[in-house]
Amino acid sequence: MRLQDFVEPRLRDVLTELGVDQHHPVVFETPRQEGQGHLSTTVAMGLAKALRQPPKAIADTIVGRLGSLTHVASIEVAGPGFINVTFAPSAFTELLASLANEGDGIGKSTIGVGKTVNVEYVSANPTGPLHAGHGRNCAVGDTIANLFAWCGYSVTREYYFNNAGNQMNKLAESIQVRTLNALGDMIEFPEDGYHGDYIQTIADDVAKEHGSSFRDLATDEQLSICRKAGELWCFASIRTTLQRLRIQHDVYFNEDSLYSNGSVASTIEALRNEGLVYDKDGAVWFELTKLGLEKDKVIVKSTGEPTYRLPDIAYHRDKLSRGYDIVVDIFGADHIATIPDVLAGVRALGFDTERVKVVIHQMVTFIDNNEVVKFSKRTGKSFTLDDLIDEVGADVVRFFFVMRAVGTHLEFDLGLAKKEGDVNPVFYLQYAHARICSVLKKAEEAGFTVSNSANLHLLTHERELELIAMLSRLRFTLERAAENVEPHTIADFLRDLAGAYHNWYHDCRIIGNEQSPVSAELTHARLLLADVTRKALRNGLKMLGLSQPERM
């Protein structure tokens, strides 16, 4: 329940009486200036054209028809047509009582009960350790999965194990050369190979296992050994790093299986049957112009190697065939050109791509002492995700990667991330939670307990009403974050919630003393408000995959 729930049902009835479509958006916002009520809506302004009246006249009509509403103190028209609503204290009392009754599950939603969702994220190629830039995909994807689960969906967390293609060949060649070097053959390293120190580590393991007999093997057998060793080492490294970020997947889908089980071949055949592929210059072309896109694209090169589009179409056919209600793909901006082609192909083969939600996250720039930190798996000049976790900790890594909208470029300030004061947004949130835990402990030591039977009518201070109103928006915020796959809105909400709590804590003493006495009855009421806030912060931090410290 939110404040607007005391007004919106009747408001929608009035709009229907005026001939307005029942789905017309009604948005309430918290006014920025005092004296404008607790909530304001501009719905009248959006109806001026349809009703052919000035917004203020429409607003006057709406307010005149609303009548007397329970828990509403006043409704006024202001300016060119704003409708400002001021609520009675009883509204806030009812809100807090409702929130307290939710217990530990405050903010829990059931909108997804009975529905399934597949969230595919990370999916980094197993050609080396995760570099720091991969962190955004990790944090964004896992937070989205958490949100769906919190809203009642049955969630499958999937990792697309991309172990096919030319990058794996380059990995094998790199390890092969380093292995032969380790065994005394001074073979020149390929310019386009992977130069990281981990290549030498893997090669040393191969040389130790096979010894000089490795040199006597055929090239293809050497490459096969090196490819497998590289794949196993790299993926073990990736999974270890993900565990440090508290990330686990339910399914690891092997790209190689798309070839071995015939999915790639059947996808080409299905596209041919639809008249959507043709052969030209030794390559196989996807006739995307038939599907309304600008130009045709190669899906199998003249060398016989598929481009990304083909296995991706096959993979999405597989995912959608599994019957998920929603399929979420987390991609970096470097994939933006192929996504429309893949979805067009999947749609042409009879699948409902409306079930697919694509999340494109922009790239990350790391700044340290005003200098850009660069990395590259192939050059070996890398700043790995493990390095980043070592520098600032898993909580900070996860929060910093989700605190901005995924569609915006993210500048990761390492200097700020390493700070431990309130200036660091992670510590600001966690400190609010820890401070409440400390207050509750002191209250218990003083003989006070948290009880849902506290007299909440005593909570009338402006700061208390602000905090209660914000707490009431938790469930709605989590639901919208899941539906719109926008995890940053949780970070924004928690910052606002922590700020509202700190303001209330500053202005409203919970446990009194001789200089500032507080009645026992008011203490009990404020303790309940503090405890509800603690639970809301804790659940929000859980959504972001962050720890919830009780002491700092």
C-alpha positions in Angstrom: 0.0 0.0 0.0 1.2 3.5 -0.9 -0.1 7.0 -0.2 -1.5 7.3 -3.7 -3.6 4.1 -3.1 -5.9 6.3 -0.9 -6.7 8.5 -3.8 -6.0 6.8 -7.1 -9.0 4.4 -7.2 -11.5 7.2 -6.8 -9.5 9.4 -9.2 -9.7 6.8 -11.9 -13.5 6.5 -11.4 -13.7 10.3 -12.0 -11.6 10.0 -15.1 -13.9 7.3 -16.4 -16.9 9.6 -15.7 -15.2 12.2 -17.8 -14.8 9.8 -20.7 -11.0 9.2 -20.2 -9.6 5.8 -21.3 -9.1 3.6 -18.2 -5.5 3.0 -19.1 -4.6 6.6 -19.2 -1.4 7.1 -17.1 -1.8 8.6 -13.7 1.5 9.5 -12.1 2.0 10.9 -8.6 5.1 12.6 -7.5 6.4 14.0 -4.2 6.4 17.8 -4.5 9.8 19.4 -4.1 8.6 22.4 -2.2 6.8 22.6 1.2 3.2 23.6 1.2 2.3 21.6 -2.0 1.0 18.6 -0.1 2.4 15.1 0.2 1.7 14.1 -3.4 1.0 15.9 -6.6 -0.2 14.8 -10.1 -0.2 16.5 -13.5 -2.9 14.2 -14.9 -5.1 17.2 -15.8 -2.4 18.7 -17.9 -2.2 15.6 -20.0 -5.9 15.6 -20.8 -6.2 19.2 -22.1 -6.1 18.1 -25.8 -8.4 15.2 -25.4 -11.0 17.0 -23.3 -10.5 20.4 -25.2 -10.4 22.3 -21.9 -7.7 24.2 -20.1 -5.7 22.0 -17.6 -6.8 24.1 -14.6 -10.5 23.7 -15.5 -10.0 20.0 -15.8 -8.2 19.9 -12.5 -11.0 21.8 -10.8 -13.6 19.4 -12.2 -11.6 16.4 -11.0 -11.2 17.8 -7.5 -14.8 18.8 -7.4 -15.9 15.2 -8.2 -13.5 13.4 -5.9 -15.5 14.2 -2.8 -14.4 13.3 0.7 -11.8 10.6 0.9 -10.7 8.6 3.9 -7.3 9.5 5.2 -7.1 12.6 3.0 -6.9 16.0 4.7 -7.2 18.2 1.6 -7.0 18.2 -2.2 -6.2 21.5 -4.0 -5.5 22.8 -7.5 -2.4 24.8 -7.9 -0.7 26.7 -10.8 -1.7 25.7 -14.3 -3.4 22.5 -13.2 -1.4 20.6 -10.5 -3.5 18.5 -8.2 -1.9 18.5 -4.7 -3.0 16.0 -2.1 -2.3 16.4 1.6 -3.0 13.3 3.7 -4.2 13.0 7.3 -1.9 11.5 9.9 -4.1 8.4 10.0 -2.9 7.6 6.4 0.7 7.3 7.6 -0.4 5.3 10.7 -2.2 2.8 8.4 0.8 2.6 6.0 3.3 1.8 8.8 1.0 -0.7 10.4 0.6 -2.5 7.1 4.4 -2.5 6.5 5.1 -3.8 10.0 2.7 -6.7 9.4 4.8 -7.7 6.4 7.6 -8.7 8.8 10.9 -9.8 7.3 9.3 -9.9 3.9 8.7 -6.2 3.6 8.6 -5.3 0.0 8.0 -8.9 -1.1 5.8 -9.1 -4.3 3.8 -11.9 -5.9 3.4 -10.4 -9.4 5.6 -13.1 -10.8 4.1 -16.2 -9.1 3.4 -18.9 -11.6 5.7 -17.3 -14.2 9.2 -18.4 -15.3 12.1 -16.2 -16.4 15.6 -17.1 -17.7 18.3 -14.5 -17.1 21.5 -15.1 -19.1 24.4 -13.1 -18.0 28.2 -12.9 -17.6 28.7 -15.5 -20.5 32.3 -14.3 -20.9 34.5 -16.3 -23.3 36.7 -18.8 -21.4 39.9 -17.3 -22.9 41.2 -15.8 -19.7 40.3 -14.4 -16.3 37.4 -12.0 -16.1 38.7 -8.5 -16.7 37.3 -5.6 -14.6 34.9 -4.5 -17.3 33.1 -7.8 -17.1 31.9 -6.7 -13.6 29.1 -4.6 -15.0 27.5 -7.6 -16.7 28.0 -9.7 -13.6 26.4 -7.2 -11.2 23.6 -6.1 -13.5 22.6 -9.6 -14.4 22.6 -11.0 -10.9 20.7 -8.1 -9.5 18.0 -8.5 -12.2 17.8 -12.2 -11.4 17.4 -11.3 -7.7 14.7 -8.8 -8.4 12.7 -11.3 -10.5 13.0 -14.0 -7.7 11.9 -11.4 -5.1 8.8 -10.7 -7.1 7.8 -14.3 -7.2 9.1 -15.5 -10.5 10.8 -18.9 -10.9 14.2 -17.8 -12.1 16.8 -19.7 -14.0 20.3 -18.1 -14.0 22.2 -19.1 -17.1 25.7 -18.8 -18.4 26.3 -19.2 -22.1 29.6 -21.1 -22.2 31.0 -19.7 -25.4 33.7 -22.4 -26.1 33.5 -22.5 -29.9 34.9 -20.3 -32.6 38.2 -18.6 -33.5 38.9 -17.1 -30.1 39.3 -20.6 -28.7 41.6 -21.5 -31.5 43.8 -18.5 -30.6 43.8 -19.6 -27.0 44.9 -23.1 -28.0 47.7 -21.8 -30.3 48.9 -19.4 -27.5 49.2 -22.2 -25.0 50.7 -24.6 -27.5 53.6 -22.2 -28.3 54.2 -21.5 -24.6 54.2 -25.2 -23.8 56.8 -25.9 -26.5 58.8 -22.9 -25.2 58.7 -24.5 -21.8 60.0 -27.7 -23.2 62.9 -26.0 -25.0 61.5 -25.2 -28.5 62.0 -21.5 -29.1 59.0 -21.0 -31.4 57.9 -17.5 -32.1 54.7 -16.4 -30.3 51.8 -15.4 -32.6 51.1 -11.7 -32.7 47.4 -12.1 -32.4 47.7 -14.7 -29.5 46.9 -14.2 -25.8 49.8 -12.7 -24.0 48.6 -12.8 -20.3 50.7 -14.4 -17.6 47.9 -17.0 -17.2 48.9 -18.5 -20.6 52.3 -19.4 -19.2 50.7 -20.9 -16.1 48.4 -23.1 -18.2 51.4 -24.0 -20.5 53.5 -25.0 -17.5 50.7 -27.3 -16.3 50.5 -28.9 -19.8 54.3 -29.3 -20.0 54.4 -30.9 -16.5 51.6 -33.3 -17.3 52.8 -34.5 -20.7 56.5 -33.9 -20.4 58.7 -34.1 -23.6 56.2 -36.5 -25.2 54.1 -33.5 -26.0 56.7 -32.5 -28.6 56.2 -35.7 -30.4 52.4 -35.3 -30.8 50.8 -34.2 -34.1 49.9 -30.5 -34.2 46.2 -31.2 -34.1 46.6 -33.3 -31.0 48.7 -30.7 -29.3 46.1 -28.0 -30.0 43.3 -30.2 -28.7 45.2 -30.8 -25.4 46.0 -27.1 -25.1 42.4 -26.0 -26.0 40.9 -28.3 -23.3 43.5 -27.3 -20.7 42.9 -23.6 -21.5 39.1 -23.9 -21.4 39.1 -25.8 -18.0 41.6 -23.4 -16.4 39.9 -20.2 -17.6 36.4 -21.3 -16.7 37.6 -22.5 -13.2 39.1 -19.0 -12.8 35.9 -17.3 -13.9 33.7 -19.4 -11.5 36.0 -18.6 -8.6 35.8 -14.9 -9.3 32.0 -15.1 -9.6 31.9 -16.9 -6.2 33.7 -13.9 -4.7 30.8 -11.7 -5.9 28.3 -14.2 -4.5 27.2 -15.2 -8.0 26.1 -18.7 -9.0 24.4 -20.0 -12.1 21.8 -22.8 -12.4 22.7 -23.6 -16.0 25.9 -23.6 -18.0 24.9 -23.9 -21.6 27.7 -25.2 -23.8 28.0 -23.5 -27.2 29.7 -26.6 -28.6 26.4 -28.5 -28.0 24.7 -26.4 -30.6 27.0 -27.9 -33.2 27.2 -31.4 -31.8 23.4 -31.8 -31.5 22.7 -30.3 -34.9 21.0 -27.1 -33.8 23.2 -24.9 -35.9 22.7 -27.1 -39.0 19.0 -27.2 -38.4 18.8 -23.4 -38.0 20.4 -22.9 -41.4 18.1 -25.4 -42.9 15.0 -23.7 -41.3 16.1 -20.3 -42.6 16.6 -21.8 -46.1 13.1 -23.3 -46.0 11.8 -19.8 -45.2 13.8 -18.4 -48.2 16.0 -16.3 -46.0 19.5 -17.5 -46.8 21.5 -17.6 -50.1 25.0 -18.5 -51.2 27.3 -15.9 -52.5 31.1 -15.8 -53.0 31.5 -19.1 -51.1 29.7 -17.7 -48.0 26.1 -18.2 -46.7 24.2 -14.9 -46.4 21.2 -14.1 -44.2 18.7 -12.2 -46.3 17.7 -9.7 -43.6 16.4 -7.1 -46.1 13.4 -9.5 -46.5 12.7 -8.9 -42.8 12.8 -5.2 -43.0 16.5 -4.6 -42.0 18.9 -2.5 -43.9 21.2 -5.0 -45.4 22.0 -8.8 -45.6 24.7 -10.3 -43.4 27.0 -13.2 -43.7 26.2 -16.0 -41.2 28.7 -18.6 -42.5 32.1 -17.3 -43.8 33.7 -18.6 -46.9 36.1 -20.4 -44.6 33.1 -22.4 -43.2 33.2 -20.6 -39.8 29.9 -19.3 -38.6 29.6 -15.6 -37.6 28.1 -14.9 -34.2 24.6 -14.5 -35.6 24.1 -18.1 -36.5 24.8 -19.9 -33.2 23.1 -17.0 -31.4 19.9 -17.6 -33.4 20.2 -21.4 -32.7 20.8 -20.6 -29.0 17.7 -18.4 -28.7 15.6 -21.0 -30.5 16.7 -23.4 -27.7 16.0 -21.0 -24.9 12.5 -20.0 -26.2 11.7 -23.7 -26.8 12.1 -24.3 -23.1 8.9 -22.4 -22.5 10.1 -19.4 -20.3 7.6 -16.6 -20.0 10.5 -14.1 -20.1 14.0 -14.4 -21.5 16.5 -11.7 -20.4 19.7 -11.2 -22.3 22.4 -9.0 -20.7 24.8 -7.7 -23.4 27.6 -5.3 -23.6 27.4 -2.4 -26.1 29.7 -4.2 -28.5 26.9 -6.6 -29.3 24.4 -4.0 -30.2 24.7 -4.5 -34.0 24.0 -8.2 -34.0 20.9 -8.2 -31.6 18.3 -7.0 -34.2 19.6 -9.6 -36.7 19.4 -12.4 -34.2 15.9 -11.5 -33.0 14.7 -11.1 -36.6 16.0 -14.6 -37.4 14.3 -16.1 -34.3 11.1 -14.3 -35.1 11.1 -15.4 -38.7 11.3 -19.0 -37.4 8.1 -18.6 -35.6 9.1 -17.7 -32.1 7.6 -14.9 -30.0 10.4 -12.5 -29.4 8.2 -10.3 -27.3 9.2 -12.6 -24.5 12.8 -11.5 -24.9 14.0 -8.5 -22.9 17.4 -7.3 -24.1 19.5 -5.2 -21.7 22.4 -3.4 -23.3 25.0 -2.0 -20.8 27.4 0.6 -21.9 31.2 0.3 -21.4 33.1 1.1 -18.2 36.0 3.4 -17.8 38.2 2.9 -14.7 39.8 6.1 -13.3 42.6 6.0 -10.7 44.3 9.3 -9.7 42.6 11.0 -12.7 44.2 8.4 -15.1 42.4 5.8 -17.2 43.2 2.2 -16.3 43.3 0.1 -19.4 43.2 -3.7 -19.8 43.4 -6.3 -22.6 43.5 -10.1 -22.3 45.5 -10.4 -25.5 48.2 -7.8 -24.7 48.5 -9.1 -21.2 48.1 -5.6 -19.7 45.1 -6.5 -17.7 43.2 -5.2 -14.7 41.2 -8.2 -13.7 37.9 -8.4 -11.8 39.8 -10.1 -9.1 42.2 -7.2 -8.9 39.2 -4.9 -8.5 37.7 -7.0 -5.8 41.0 -7.0 -4.0 41.2 -3.2 -4.2 37.7 -2.2 -3.1 35.8 -5.3 -1.9 32.9 -7.3 -3.4 30.2 -5.0 -2.0 31.6 -1.9 -3.5 32.3 -3.7 -6.8 28.7 -4.8 -7.1 27.1 -1.5 -6.1 29.3 0.7 -8.3 28.4 -1.4 -11.3 24.6 -1.1 -10.8 24.3 2.5 -9.4 24.0 4.1 -12.9 21.4 3.2 -15.6 22.8 0.4 -17.8 22.4 2.5 -20.9 24.8 5.2 -19.7 28.6 5.1 -19.8 30.0 4.2 -16.4 33.0 5.9 -14.9 34.3 3.7 -12.1 36.2 6.0 -9.7 38.6 3.8 -7.9 39.6 6.6 -5.5 35.9 7.0 -4.4 35.4 3.3 -4.2 38.3 2.9 -1.7 37.0 5.5 0.7 35.3 4.3 3.8 33.3 7.4 4.9 29.8 8.5 4.1 31.0 9.9 0.8 31.2 6.3 -0.5 27.5 5.4 -1.3 28.0 1.8 -0.3 29.1 2.7 3.2 26.4 5.3 3.4 23.7 2.6 2.9 25.4 0.0 5.1 26.0 2.5 7.9 22.3 3.3 8.0 21.5 -0.4 8.5 24.2 -0.8 11.1 23.1 2.4 12.9 19.6 1.0 13.2 20.9 -2.3 14.5 22.9 -0.4 17.2 19.8 1.6 18.2 17.7 -1.5 18.5 20.4 -3.2 20.6 20.6 -0.2 23.0 16.9 -0.1 23.3 16.8 -3.7 24.2 19.4 -3.1 26.9 17.3 -0.3 28.2 14.3 -2.6 28.5 12.4 -1.6 25.3 11.2 -4.1 22.7 9.9 -3.8 19.2 6.2 -4.5 19.0 3.6 -4.2 16.3 1.1 -3.1 19.0 2.9 0.3 19.5 0.8 3.4 19.3 1.7 4.6 15.8 -0.7 7.6 16.0 2.1 9.3 18.0 4.3 9.5 14.9 3.4 12.9 13.5 6.7 14.6 13.0 7.3 15.7 9.4 10.5 13.6 9.2 8.5 10.5 10.4 5.8 11.0 7.7 8.5 11.4 5.0 10.2 8.2 6.1 6.9 6.2 6.2 5.8 7.5 2.8 9.2 6.4 1.3 9.0 3.0 3.0 5.6 2.4 1.5 7.1 2.7 -2.0 9.5 -0.2 -1.6 7.4 -2.9 -3.1 6.3 -0.8 -6.0 9.9 0.2 -6.7 11.1 -3.4 -6.7 8.3 -4.4 -9.0 9.0 -1.7 -11.5 12.7 -2.4 -11.3 12.1 -6.0 -12.3 9.5 -5.3 -14.9 11.6 -2.6 -16.6 14.9 -4.5 -15.9 16.4 -1.3 -14.4 18.4 -2.4 -11.3 19.9 1.1 -10.8 16.5 2.3 -9.5 17.0 0.1 -6.4 20.3 1.8 -5.7 18.6 5.2 -6.1 15.8 4.2 -3.8 18.1 2.9 -1.1 20.1 6.1 -1.2 16.9 8.1 -0.7 15.7 5.8 2.0 19.0 6.0 3.9 18.9 9.8 3.6 15.3 9.9 5.0 16.3 7.7 7.9 19.4 9.7 8.7 17.3 12.9 8.7 14.7 11.4 10.9 17.3 10.0 13.3 18.8 13.5 13.6 15.5 15.2 14.3 13.6 12.6 16.3 15.2 11.1 19.4 14.2 7.5 19.9 15.3 6.9 23.4 15.0 9.9 25.7 17.3 11.2 28.4 17.1 13.9 31.1 18.0 16.7 28.7 15.6 15.4 25.9 12.9 13.2 27.5 10.8 10.9 25.3 7.8 9.0 26.6 8.0 5.3 26.7 5.0 5.1 24.4 6.6 7.3 21.8 9.9 5.3 22.1 8.0 2.1 21.3 6.4 3.7 18.2 9.7 5.0 16.9 11.4 1.7 17.5 8.9 0.0 15.3 9.5 2.6 12.6 13.3 2.1 12.9 12.9 -1.7 12.7 10.7 -1.5 9.6 13.3 0.7 8.0 16.1 -1.8 9.0 14.2 -4.6 7.3 13.6 -2.5 4.2 17.3 -1.5 3.9 18.3 -5.1 4.5 16.0 -6.5 1.8 17.2 -3.8 -0.6 20.8 -4.6 0.0 20.0 -8.2 -0.6 18.6 -7.4 -4.0 21.8 -5.7 -4.9 23.8 -8.7 -3.6 25.4 -6.6 -0.8 26.1 -7.7 2.8 24.0 -6.1 5.6 26.5 -5.4 8.4 25.1 -4.9 11.9 28.2 -3.2 13.1 30.6 -0.8 11.3 
